[in-house]
Amino acid sequence: MNEILNPLAEAYAARFTTPTDPLLQEIEKYTYAHHHESQMLSGPVQGKMLELLSCMIRPERILEIGTFMGYSALCLAKGLPPGGILHTLELRKEDAAIAQGHFSKSLYQEQIILHVGNALNLIPDLKETWDLVFIDADKVNYINYYELTLPQLKKGGFILADNVLFHGEVLEDPIKGKNAKAIDAFNRHVKSDPRVQHMMLTVRDGVMLIQKK
């Protein structure tokens, strides 16, 4: 697994980023101590970026695909206005249970609805119109998640897609890994889509910021 960000630059960015709140710090410590896939956690710099973007957008309805430990959902929830709702989808029951425990400690427990199951099946049953969508689940289905949610995204709404640099593997020639190939296909799919405008942010493992025209 390649590290494409200079560790010194990453540490410097963290130094000059407002610290996360105590609950997020608790989740971060728990995840790195107890979860074998702790590298999946957004972390404080990306987490603060998600928070600030959500606060700028002020979304009434957020969809997160891939809950993991609940860290990113709690960051995104900080931009919800009163009455706003965040729906988050998680396939793995154990991770969902831990995330729900974290949500129950937060100020947003009444505004976060956690769904357990396959997102491809859950998304069509959510009768919502989205202001903000965060895609951070299995990479081979990124295009499917994008195509399922874009029609339900409000005009001017945003999709954020995580891991669009996939540990630098998308820079290889040829691209070898299954997930890296899927992410490269997703990036090309978005690039060729006239329905949106977009940019790739080189924060952590890459985030694609997409706005529906």
DANOR-V233914 format. One record per residue. N is the residue number from 1. RES is the residue in one letter. OMEGA is omega as a letter, one per 40 degrees, with the letter a starting at -180 (* if undefined). D_FIRST is the distance of its C-alpha to the first C-alpha in Angstrom with 1 decimal. Layout:
N/RES/OMEGA/D_FIRST ; N/RES/OMEGA/D_FIRST
This chain:
1/M/a/0.0 ; 2/N/i/3.8 ; 3/E/a/6.7 ; 4/I/i/9.5 ; 5/L/i/12.2 ; 6/N/a/14.2 ; 7/P/i/14.4 ; 8/L/i/18.1 ; 9/A/i/18.6 ; 10/E/i/16.9 ; 11/A/i/19.1 ; 12/Y/i/22.0 ; 13/A/i/21.6 ; 14/A/i/21.7 ; 15/R/a/24.7 ; 16/F/i/26.6 ; 17/T/i/25.8 ; 18/T/a/28.4 ; 19/P/i/27.4 ; 20/T/a/26.8 ; 21/D/a/29.7 ; 22/P/i/30.2 ; 23/L/i/29.3 ; 24/L/i/25.9 ; 25/Q/i/25.4 ; 26/E/i/26.5 ; 27/I/a/24.1 ; 28/E/a/21.1 ; 29/K/i/22.4 ; 30/Y/a/23.1 ; 31/T/a/19.7 ; 32/Y/i/17.8 ; 33/A/a/20.5 ; 34/H/a/20.9 ; 35/H/a/18.1 ; 36/H/i/15.3 ; 37/E/a/13.3 ; 38/S/i/14.3 ; 39/Q/i/11.2 ; 40/M/a/13.0 ; 41/L/a/15.9 ; 42/S/a/16.9 ; 43/G/a/17.9 ; 44/P/a/20.9 ; 45/V/i/20.4 ; 46/Q/i/19.3 ; 47/G/i/21.8 ; 48/K/i/24.5 ; 49/M/i/23.8 ; 50/L/i/24.3 ; 51/E/a/27.4 ; 52/L/i/28.9 ; 53/L/i/28.4 ; 54/S/i/30.0 ; 55/C/i/32.8 ; 56/M/a/33.4 ; 57/I/a/33.6 ; 58/R/a/35.5 ; 59/P/i/34.7 ; 60/E/a/37.2 ; 61/R/i/34.9 ; 62/I/i/31.1 ; 63/L/i/28.9 ; 64/E/i/25.5 ; 65/I/a/23.6 ; 66/G/a/21.3 ; 67/T/a/22.8 ; 68/F/a/20.4 ; 69/M/i/22.1 ; 70/G/a/24.3 ; 71/Y/a/23.0 ; 72/S/i/22.6 ; 73/A/i/25.9 ; 74/L/i/27.7 ; 75/C/a/26.5 ; 76/L/a/27.6 ; 77/A/a/30.8 ; 78/K/i/32.0 ; 79/G/a/33.0 ; 80/L/i/35.2 ; 81/P/i/38.9 ; 82/P/a/41.4 ; 83/G/i/41.5 ; 84/G/a/38.0 ; 85/I/i/35.8 ; 86/L/i/32.1 ; 87/H/i/31.2 ; 88/T/a/27.8 ; 89/L/i/26.6 ; 90/E/a/24.6 ; 91/L/a/24.3 ; 92/R/a/23.8 ; 93/K/a/27.0 ; 94/E/i/25.8 ; 95/D/i/23.5 ; 96/A/a/26.4 ; 97/A/i/28.9 ; 98/I/i/26.9 ; 99/A/i/26.5 ; 100/Q/i/30.3 ; 101/G/i/31.1 ; 102/H/i/29.4 ; 103/F/a/31.2 ; 104/S/i/34.4 ; 105/K/a/34.2 ; 106/S/i/33.8 ; 107/L/a/36.4 ; 108/Y/a/35.0 ; 109/Q/i/35.5 ; 110/E/a/38.3 ; 111/Q/a/36.3 ; 112/I/i/33.1 ; 113/I/a/33.5 ; 114/L/i/30.8 ; 115/H/a/30.8 ; 116/V/i/29.3 ; 117/G/a/28.6 ; 118/N/a/27.0 ; 119/A/i/26.7 ; 120/L/i/27.9 ; 121/N/a/31.1 ; 122/L/a/31.4 ; 123/I/a/31.2 ; 124/P/a/34.3 ; 125/D/i/36.3 ; 126/L/a/35.6 ; 127/K/a/38.6 ; 128/E/i/37.4 ; 129/T/a/37.0 ; 130/W/i/33.9 ; 131/D/a/33.7 ; 132/L/i/29.9 ; 133/V/i/27.1 ; 134/F/a/23.6 ; 135/I/a/21.2 ; 136/D/a/18.2 ; 137/A/a/18.2 ; 138/D/a/17.0 ; 139/K/a/15.7 ; 140/V/a/17.9 ; 141/N/a/20.9 ; 142/Y/a/20.3 ; 143/I/i/23.1 ; 144/N/i/25.3 ; 145/Y/i/25.0 ; 146/Y/a/25.7 ; 147/E/i/28.7 ; 148/L/a/30.0 ; 149/T/a/30.0 ; 150/L/i/31.0 ; 151/P/a/34.6 ; 152/Q/i/35.0 ; 153/L/i/33.7 ; 154/K/i/36.5 ; 155/K/a/37.3 ; 156/G/i/35.5 ; 157/G/a/33.1 ; 158/F/i/29.3 ; 159/I/i/26.2 ; 160/L/i/22.9 ; 161/A/a/19.7 ; 162/D/i/16.5 ; 163/N/a/12.8 ; 164/V/i/14.3 ; 165/L/i/11.7 ; 166/F/i/8.9 ; 167/H/a/6.1 ; 168/G/a/7.9 ; 169/E/i/7.9 ; 170/V/i/11.5 ; 171/L/a/12.3 ; 172/E/i/12.0 ; 173/D/e/15.4 ; 174/P/i/15.8 ; 175/I/a/13.2 ; 176/K/a/12.4 ; 177/G/a/10.8 ; 178/K/a/13.5 ; 179/N/i/12.2 ; 180/A/i/11.2 ; 181/K/i/14.7 ; 182/A/i/16.3 ; 183/I/i/15.1 ; 184/D/i/16.3 ; 185/A/i/19.5 ; 186/F/a/20.0 ; 187/N/i/19.7 ; 188/R/i/22.2 ; 189/H/i/24.3 ; 190/V/a/24.8 ; 191/K/a/25.4 ; 192/S/a/28.2 ; 193/D/a/29.7 ; 194/P/a/33.1 ; 195/R/a/33.4 ; 196/V/i/31.0 ; 197/Q/a/30.0 ; 198/H/i/26.5 ; 199/M/i/24.1 ; 200/M/i/20.4 ; 201/L/a/19.7 ; 202/T/i/16.8 ; 203/V/i/16.8 ; 204/R/a/13.6 ; 205/D/i/11.4 ; 206/G/i/14.5 ; 207/V/i/17.8 ; 208/M/i/20.3 ; 209/L/a/23.8 ; 210/I/i/26.3 ; 211/Q/i/30.1 ; 212/K/a/32.6 ; 213/K/*/35.5
